[in-house]
């Protein structure tokens, strides 16, 4: 009997625990999934896909309303694809995607293109309202803070850091190698040598001329003396 009572108590505790877990996890499991082909800050022409889950067992989704995060203007968003007959209508703070009611239990999946993501953002949260054919509205608008969990989390993109901008500074020019002075050409060397030689010859010329004059004077004096000794001719 004691064993049966213990087993019965354990079974009841397990059942209660499972029920609590299911009740707690139920709302959190339903959400709007989001993904991007270029989840990087500052990226351009980024296609973002949303998948809003249908939580109703009977009603159908008829519209999805999105409030854009700071740094993205409604004019920067273009409709790419979605359910048949659906279209995007811009609003002051975002847009609405709507059209004919979807089939029961069918998710509302669509894609938009954003011209450019903010360059300094780390995460982007897109607060979303999902409206059903019976008037029900799912409000996925909570932005978790410090990693805290929420029952109604807004679809959020986690971004990689922006790509580094290319440097505008040109690389320094290489310092020109020092060049040795040009060696004089043979012609220039000969000219220089000739000029030097001419200066030496000019300084010796007066001595040569003086010696010639002395010889001529000495010869003339000797002839005059010889003529004086012979006397005048008869």
Secondary structure, 3 states (H helix, E strand, C coil): CHHHHHHHHHHHHHHHHHHHHHHHHHHHHCCEEEEECCCECCCEEEEEEEEECCCCCCCCEEEEEEECCCCCCHHHEEEEECCCCCEEEECCCEEEEECCCCCCCCCEEEEEEEEECCCCCCEEEEEEEEEECCCCEEEECECCCCCCCCCCECEEEECECCCCCCCCCCCCCCCCCCCCCCCCCHHHHHHHHHHHHHHHHHHHHHHHHHHHHHHHHHHHHHHHHHHHHHCCCC
